[in-house]
Amino acid sequence: MRLSHKVAIVTGGGSGLGRAGALGLAQAGAKVVVSDIKPEAGESTVAAISAAGGDGCFVAADVSRASDCERLVNAAIGRYGELHILYNNAGIALPFDDGFAPRVDPAVWDRVIATNLSSVFYCSHFAIPEIAKAGGGSIINTASSMAHLPLGGLDGYAASKGGVALLTKSMASGCGLMNIRVNAISPGYVDTPMNAMIWQSEEMKAAFAKGHATGLQTPEEIAEVVVFLASDESRSLTGAVLNCDRGWTAFKQPDMFR
């Protein structure tokens, strides 16, 4: 299998893109350390990995805290002895609290930035030396189409994902000397529970679907991109931020709501 003998950490692995990514990495042969702030969700992903014949374990962590990220990496090394892949996927959107800057409570800004951006730095800070010890590997960060085409109304989220995109490019240079590739994915709108909370109606969901060339995306298709970036098949890619968005950022978005 493509990722046999590899060990991966997936943050936010209890649902949505993280769950699909963890399952995809395990199916490709990796041993997967699933992390989530919600134990029941994370354990469910590990159970699904085991049911499919894979090898995984769960570590509860709030990746907005540096100490939890250190503990997560240490747990992965303690369980499997080495680390090769880090999928920094954990993230939040707070559409009813985040918004236009003068109307956003600074505490909401801090929470979004800590969860979506600082977590990528924290996990990478502790994981990079371990991946280097293992001979190299791959870091995959979840950015967003909002990093390239913010629609307005979610200033904290857009800033956090733009930061992920540039942090990816910045880390790639230093990591290259350690045989570690660093890339990010920028999905469009994926049919996940988090986005369902944003849409709140079938009409709004349909409007967002129209903004993509071929409709809404699935978590599984994004997982296929993650597995590709984790594998040697993507050895020419580092410092890349991939618009895997079914054309969302190529369209003139305001027209989709007419």
C-alpha positions as CSV (number, residue, x, y, z in Angstrom):
1,M,0.0,0.0,0.0
2,R,1.1,3.6,-0.7
3,L,1.6,4.5,3.0
4,S,2.7,1.2,4.5
5,H,5.0,1.6,7.5
6,K,4.1,5.3,7.8
7,V,2.7,6.9,11.0
8,A,0.3,9.9,10.7
9,I,-1.4,12.3,13.0
10,V,-4.7,13.8,12.0
11,T,-6.1,16.7,14.0
12,G,-9.9,17.3,14.1
13,G,-10.2,13.7,13.1
14,G,-13.6,13.1,14.6
15,S,-15.8,14.4,11.8
16,G,-15.9,15.9,8.4
17,L,-12.6,16.3,6.5
18,G,-10.6,15.0,9.4
19,R,-12.5,11.8,9.7
20,A,-12.4,11.1,6.0
21,G,-8.7,12.0,5.9
22,A,-7.9,9.6,8.8
23,L,-9.9,6.8,7.1
24,G,-8.2,7.5,3.8
25,L,-4.7,7.5,5.3
26,A,-5.4,4.2,7.2
27,Q,-6.8,2.6,4.0
28,A,-3.5,3.5,2.3
29,G,-1.6,1.7,5.0
30,A,-0.7,4.3,7.5
31,K,-1.0,3.9,11.3
32,V,-3.2,6.8,12.3
33,V,-3.2,8.8,15.5
34,V,-6.6,10.5,15.5
35,S,-7.0,13.7,17.6
36,D,-10.1,15.6,18.4
37,I,-11.5,17.8,21.2
38,K,-14.5,15.5,21.4
39,P,-13.6,12.0,22.6
40,E,-16.7,10.2,21.4
41,A,-16.2,11.5,17.8
42,G,-12.5,10.6,17.8
43,E,-13.1,7.2,19.2
44,S,-15.7,6.6,16.5
45,T,-13.2,7.3,13.8
46,V,-10.7,4.9,15.3
47,A,-13.4,2.3,15.6
48,A,-14.1,2.7,11.8
49,I,-10.4,2.4,11.1
50,S,-10.2,-0.8,13.1
51,A,-13.3,-2.2,11.5
52,A,-11.7,-1.7,8.1
53,G,-8.6,-3.6,9.2
54,G,-6.4,-0.5,9.9
55,D,-4.3,0.5,12.8
56,G,-5.3,3.6,14.8
57,C,-5.5,5.2,18.2
58,F,-7.2,8.2,19.7
59,V,-5.6,11.1,21.7
60,A,-7.9,13.8,23.0
61,A,-6.5,17.2,22.5
62,D,-7.4,20.9,22.2
63,V,-4.9,21.9,19.5
64,S,-5.4,25.6,20.3
65,R,-3.1,24.9,23.3
66,A,0.6,24.3,22.7
67,S,0.8,21.9,25.6
68,D,-1.9,19.7,24.1
69,C,-0.1,19.6,20.8
70,E,3.2,18.6,22.5
71,R,1.3,15.8,24.3
72,L,-0.3,14.7,21.1
73,V,3.0,14.3,19.3
74,N,4.6,12.6,22.3
75,A,1.7,10.2,22.4
76,A,2.2,9.3,18.8
77,I,5.9,8.6,19.3
78,G,5.1,6.6,22.5
79,R,2.6,4.4,20.6
80,Y,4.3,3.9,17.3
81,G,7.9,5.0,17.8
82,E,8.1,7.5,14.9
83,L,6.1,10.0,12.9
84,H,6.0,10.7,9.1
85,I,2.8,12.5,8.3
86,L,1.0,15.4,10.0
87,Y,-2.4,16.4,8.8
88,N,-3.2,19.8,10.4
89,N,-7.0,19.7,9.8
90,A,-8.6,20.9,13.0
91,G,-10.6,24.1,12.5
92,I,-13.8,26.0,13.5
93,A,-16.1,28.5,11.8
94,L,-18.3,30.6,14.0
95,P,-20.7,32.2,11.5
96,F,-23.0,33.7,14.1
97,D,-20.2,35.3,16.2
98,D,-17.4,35.9,13.6
99,G,-18.1,38.6,11.1
100,F,-17.2,42.2,10.2
101,A,-14.2,43.2,12.3
102,P,-15.8,46.1,14.3
103,R,-18.7,43.8,15.3
104,V,-16.6,40.8,16.4
105,D,-15.8,40.2,20.0
106,P,-12.0,40.0,20.4
107,A,-12.5,36.7,22.3
108,V,-14.1,35.2,19.2
109,W,-11.2,36.4,17.1
110,D,-8.7,34.9,19.5
111,R,-10.6,31.6,19.5
112,V,-10.7,31.3,15.7
113,I,-7.1,32.3,15.2
114,A,-5.9,29.9,18.0
115,T,-7.9,26.9,16.6
116,N,-7.3,27.4,12.9
117,L,-3.9,29.0,12.7
118,S,-1.9,28.7,15.9
119,S,-2.7,25.0,16.1
120,V,-0.9,24.5,12.8
121,F,2.2,26.2,14.2
122,Y,2.0,24.4,17.5
123,C,1.6,20.9,16.0
124,S,4.3,21.6,13.4
125,H,6.6,22.9,16.0
126,F,6.6,19.7,17.9
127,A,6.2,17.3,15.0
128,I,8.9,18.6,12.6
129,P,11.8,17.3,14.7
130,E,10.2,13.9,15.0
131,I,9.4,13.7,11.3
132,A,13.0,14.7,10.6
133,K,14.3,11.9,12.9
134,A,12.2,9.4,10.9
135,G,14.0,10.4,7.7
136,G,11.4,12.9,6.4
137,G,7.8,13.0,5.4
138,S,4.9,15.2,4.7
139,I,2.9,18.0,6.4
140,I,-0.6,18.8,5.0
141,N,-2.4,21.8,6.3
142,T,-6.1,22.6,5.7
143,A,-6.5,26.1,4.4
144,S,-9.7,27.1,2.5
145,S,-11.0,28.8,-0.6
146,M,-11.6,31.7,1.9
147,A,-7.8,32.1,1.9
148,H,-8.0,33.1,-1.8
149,L,-11.5,34.5,-2.2
150,P,-13.1,35.8,1.1
151,L,-16.8,36.4,0.7
152,G,-16.9,38.9,3.5
153,G,-18.7,38.4,6.8
154,L,-16.2,36.0,8.4
155,D,-13.1,38.2,9.0
156,G,-11.5,36.0,11.6
157,Y,-12.0,32.8,9.6
158,A,-10.6,34.4,6.4
159,A,-7.6,35.8,8.3
160,S,-6.9,32.4,9.9
161,K,-7.0,30.5,6.6
162,G,-5.0,33.1,4.8
163,G,-2.4,32.7,7.6
164,V,-2.4,28.9,7.1
165,A,-1.7,29.3,3.4
166,L,1.3,31.6,4.0
167,L,2.6,29.7,7.0
168,T,2.6,26.6,4.7
169,K,4.8,28.4,2.1
170,S,7.1,29.8,4.8
171,M,7.7,26.5,6.6
172,A,8.3,24.6,3.3
173,S,11.8,26.2,2.8
174,G,13.2,25.2,6.2
175,C,11.5,21.8,6.1
176,G,13.0,21.0,2.7
177,L,16.4,20.8,4.4
178,M,14.9,18.0,6.6
179,N,13.3,16.1,3.7
180,I,9.9,17.2,4.8
181,R,7.4,18.5,2.3
182,V,4.8,21.1,3.5
183,N,1.6,21.7,1.4
184,A,-1.9,23.0,2.0
185,I,-5.3,22.2,0.6
186,S,-7.9,24.8,-0.2
187,P,-11.2,23.1,-0.6
188,G,-14.4,24.8,-1.7
189,Y,-17.6,24.0,0.2
190,V,-17.8,20.4,1.3
191,D,-20.9,18.7,2.4
192,T,-20.0,18.4,6.1
193,P,-21.9,19.0,9.4
194,M,-20.0,22.3,9.9
195,N,-21.2,23.7,6.6
196,A,-24.7,22.4,7.2
197,M,-24.7,24.7,10.2
198,I,-23.7,27.6,8.0
199,W,-26.3,26.9,5.3
200,Q,-29.2,26.2,7.6
201,S,-31.5,25.6,4.6
202,E,-31.7,23.5,1.5
203,E,-32.0,26.7,-0.6
204,M,-28.8,28.2,0.7
205,K,-27.0,24.8,0.3
206,A,-28.2,24.8,-3.4
207,A,-26.9,28.3,-3.9
208,F,-23.5,27.3,-2.7
209,A,-23.6,24.2,-4.8
210,K,-24.2,26.4,-7.9
211,G,-20.9,28.2,-7.2
212,H,-18.9,25.1,-8.0
213,A,-18.4,23.7,-11.5
214,T,-19.7,20.3,-10.6
215,G,-21.6,20.8,-7.3
216,L,-20.6,20.5,-3.7
217,Q,-17.6,18.4,-2.7
218,T,-17.5,15.3,-0.5
219,P,-15.1,14.7,2.4
220,E,-13.9,11.5,0.7
221,E,-12.7,13.3,-2.5
222,I,-10.7,15.8,-0.3
223,A,-9.2,12.8,1.6
224,E,-7.9,11.5,-1.8
225,V,-6.0,14.7,-2.2
226,V,-4.6,14.4,1.4
227,V,-3.4,10.8,0.7
228,F,-1.8,12.0,-2.5
229,L,0.1,14.7,-0.6
230,A,1.2,12.3,2.1
231,S,2.6,9.9,-0.5
232,D,5.8,9.9,-2.6
233,E,3.6,10.5,-5.6
234,S,3.5,14.2,-4.7
235,R,7.3,14.4,-4.2
236,S,7.5,17.4,-6.6
237,L,5.1,19.4,-4.4
238,T,6.2,21.5,-1.5
239,G,5.1,25.0,-0.5
240,A,2.0,24.5,-2.7
241,V,-1.5,25.6,-1.7
242,L,-3.8,23.5,-3.9
243,N,-7.2,25.0,-4.9
244,C,-9.0,21.7,-4.8
245,D,-12.4,23.4,-4.9
246,R,-14.3,22.2,-8.0
247,G,-13.8,25.6,-9.6
248,W,-15.2,27.7,-6.7
249,T,-12.5,30.4,-6.8
250,A,-12.5,30.5,-10.6
251,F,-16.2,31.6,-10.7
252,K,-17.6,35.1,-10.2
253,Q,-19.2,34.3,-6.9
254,P,-21.8,37.1,-6.4
255,D,-23.7,35.7,-9.4
256,M,-24.4,32.4,-7.6
257,F,-26.9,34.1,-5.3
258,R,-29.0,35.7,-8.1
